[in-house]
Amino acid sequence: MSVIKTIVVQWLSRLNGLTGVFFILPAMLLECGFVLQAQNVTSAEYQVKAVFLFNFTQFVEWPASAFPDRQAPFVIGVLGEDPFGLYLDETVKGETVNGHPLVVRRFVSAEEAKACHILFINGDKGDRLKQVLTDLKGRSVLTVSDAADFARQGGMIRFITESNKIRIRINLEATKDADLTISSKLLRLAEIVDSKHN
């Protein structure tokens, strides 16, 4: 388990009973000896977001119908340009979810991504974002992004980064429509919104 992954998992454990929604990057990174310099902020941010994607597998329940069989992999997908580099692959390496091996796949279209379980949609999708979400409607795919209007357009979890802090917004209506169950532990850490809000 990588140092960053270990620290984020520990922080989520500490936050288990708290209602705060802020995850502070500098404190976590400095705890393991990282120094945030201007050129490293983006990679450090996405390294932490990669660990959050992994942790969503522990706090979200997918219906049995989301897997064609018991040996099928649990797929975390990235649609569009990949901001994670190898961080996401390293984070899930050797991990399983209820016996399903975790794998990472990159996609160029929503059609390809329909077989995944968690899909990070790069924030630069712009006008295509609404179409991508429409294409995935009715599927048990947890959609995640840091796009500005993600929840309003029907996305499920939005990362918000402000002043080196990451918080999450969850569109609970969208997750229910996809037959996904979000743990109350994760909901306590999030701001709950609906499709009418950003």
Order of alpha helices (4+ residues) and beta strands (2+ residues): alpha-beta-alpha-alpha-beta-beta-alpha-beta-beta-alpha-beta-alpha-beta-beta-beta-alpha-beta-alpha-beta
